Amino acid sequence: MNAIAEMNEQSDRSLLIVEDDKPFLERLSRAMETRGFAVTSCDTVSDGLAQIGKSAPAFAVVDLRLGDGNGLDVVSALKKKRPEARAIVLTGYGNIATAVTAVKMGAIDYLSKPADADDVVAALLSTSSDKSELPANPMSADRVRWEHIQRIYEMCNRNVSETARRLNMHRRTLQRILAKRAPR
């Protein structure tokens, strides 16, 4: 509720959401509208860049990996057009390197999917003095390894042989890992 009180103090509530997962985009757009934002939604990098060219919003929520490119291009364009704009990056493929890159390009926060609307509002409206809380139940090392393998597998268009080469492991070992359920 504190975030909504802060929203009432700000005059420009324009928000650009760039996300290629249509159901998630619709849910997040509706949720952000109910929280007082004037939402414009796009599902590609090119649409996001075009929207910024027309009118740069005060806030942005951008998916990192989109069908036609990298969401960080949208963040960078927004920061060039409107330096005071506050952007956050959402991703299902989070890692430290991309988080650092996102912050260097102007994002104020980096959230892993699935993120709910309250987390997004809190990140958009947080002040620099706020500290992120440690997760109550952090991922195990096995889960981190499994997610890394899944990310590389998706990058290789689900090609087991190519993924095994990139991960420097035997193809059969990778197939066994992929056949198992995700560790907790």
C-alpha positions in Angstrom: 0.0 0.0 0.0 3.0 2.3 0.6 3.8 2.0 -3.1 0.3 3.1 -4.1 0.7 6.1 -1.8 3.9 7.0 -3.6 2.2 6.6 -7.0 -0.4 9.2 -6.0 2.4 11.7 -5.6 3.8 11.1 -9.1 2.0 12.8 -12.0 3.3 10.7 -14.9 2.1 7.1 -14.5 2.9 5.9 -18.0 4.2 2.3 -18.1 5.5 0.3 -21.1 5.4 -3.5 -20.8 7.3 -5.4 -23.4 6.7 -9.2 -23.0 6.3 -11.9 -25.6 4.3 -14.3 -23.4 0.8 -13.1 -24.3 -1.2 -14.5 -21.3 1.4 -13.1 -18.9 1.4 -9.8 -20.7 -2.4 -9.5 -20.4 -2.4 -10.4 -16.7 0.4 -8.0 -15.8 -1.1 -5.2 -17.9 -4.5 -5.5 -16.1 -2.8 -5.8 -12.7 -0.7 -2.7 -13.3 -3.7 -0.7 -14.5 -5.6 -1.5 -11.3 -2.6 -0.2 -9.4 -2.8 3.2 -11.1 -0.5 2.9 -14.1 -1.4 4.0 -17.7 -0.2 0.8 -19.5 1.0 0.4 -23.0 1.9 -3.1 -23.9 4.0 -4.5 -26.7 5.2 -8.0 -27.6 8.3 -7.4 -29.6 11.5 -5.3 -29.3 10.6 -3.4 -32.5 7.2 -2.4 -31.2 8.7 -1.4 -27.9 11.3 0.8 -29.6 8.6 2.3 -31.8 6.5 3.1 -28.7 9.5 4.8 -27.0 10.1 6.8 -30.2 6.5 8.1 -30.0 6.4 8.8 -26.3 8.9 7.7 -23.8 7.1 6.4 -20.6 8.1 7.1 -17.0 8.2 3.4 -16.2 9.0 0.2 -18.2 8.9 -3.6 -17.5 10.8 -5.4 -20.2 11.3 -9.1 -20.8 15.0 -10.0 -21.4 14.6 -12.5 -24.1 12.0 -11.7 -26.8 11.3 -13.3 -30.1 12.9 -10.6 -32.2 15.8 -9.6 -30.0 17.1 -8.6 -26.6 14.9 -6.5 -24.2 18.0 -4.6 -23.0 17.8 -2.7 -26.3 14.5 -1.3 -25.2 15.9 -0.3 -21.8 18.9 1.4 -23.4 16.6 3.3 -25.9 14.3 4.4 -23.0 17.3 5.7 -20.9 18.6 7.6 -23.9 15.2 9.2 -24.6 14.2 9.8 -21.0 17.1 9.4 -18.5 14.9 9.6 -15.4 12.7 6.7 -16.5 12.6 3.7 -14.3 12.9 0.3 -16.0 13.0 -3.2 -14.7 14.0 -6.4 -16.5 11.9 -9.6 -16.1 13.4 -12.9 -17.2 12.9 -16.6 -16.8 16.6 -17.1 -17.6 18.2 -15.1 -14.8 21.9 -15.1 -14.1 24.4 -12.8 -12.6 26.0 -11.7 -15.9 22.8 -10.6 -17.4 21.6 -8.9 -14.2 24.9 -6.8 -14.1 24.5 -6.0 -17.8 20.8 -4.9 -17.3 21.8 -2.6 -14.4 24.7 -1.1 -16.4 22.3 -0.4 -19.3 20.0 1.5 -17.0 17.6 -1.0 -15.4 16.9 -0.3 -11.8 16.1 -3.9 -10.9 16.1 -7.4 -12.3 13.3 -9.8 -11.4 13.0 -13.5 -12.2 9.7 -14.9 -13.5 7.2 -15.6 -12.3 7.0 -12.2 -10.6 3.7 -10.9 -9.3 2.4 -7.4 -9.8 3.2 -6.4 -6.3 6.8 -7.3 -6.8 6.9 -5.3 -10.0 5.3 -2.2 -8.4 7.7 -2.5 -5.4 10.7 -2.7 -7.8 9.5 0.2 -10.0 8.8 2.5 -7.0 11.7 1.5 -4.7 14.2 4.1 -3.7 17.9 3.5 -4.0 18.2 3.1 -0.2 15.9 0.1 -0.2 17.8 -3.3 0.1 16.6 -6.4 -1.5 15.6 -9.1 1.0 17.3 -12.5 0.7 14.9 -15.2 -0.5 13.3 -17.3 2.2 14.1 -20.5 0.4 17.0 -20.1 -2.0 17.6 -22.5 -4.9 19.7 -25.5 -4.2 23.0 -26.0 -6.2 21.4 -28.9 -8.0 18.4 -26.7 -9.0 20.8 -23.9 -10.2 22.7 -26.5 -12.3 19.5 -27.9 -13.8 18.2 -24.4 -14.7 21.6 -23.6 -16.4 21.4 -26.8 -18.4 17.8 -26.0 -19.4 18.8 -22.4 -20.5 21.6 -23.7 -22.7 19.3 -26.4 -24.1 16.7 -23.8 -25.1 19.5 -21.6 -26.6 20.5 -24.5 -28.8 16.9 -24.9 -30.0 16.5 -28.1 -27.9 19.3 -29.8 -29.8 20.9 -32.4 -27.4 24.1 -32.8 -29.3 24.8 -29.1 -29.6 23.9 -28.5 -25.9 26.2 -31.3 -24.8 29.1 -29.8 -26.8 28.5 -26.4 -25.3 28.3 -27.8 -21.8 31.3 -30.0 -22.4 29.5 -33.2 -21.3 28.7 -36.5 -22.9 25.4 -36.5 -24.9 24.0 -39.5 -23.0 24.7 -37.9 -19.7 22.8 -34.8 -20.8 19.9 -37.0 -22.0 19.7 -38.6 -18.6 19.7 -35.2 -16.9 17.0 -33.9 -19.2 14.8 -36.9 -18.7 14.7 -36.4 -14.9 12.4 -34.0 -13.0 13.8 -30.7 -11.9 15.4 -30.8 -8.5 13.9 -28.7 -5.7 
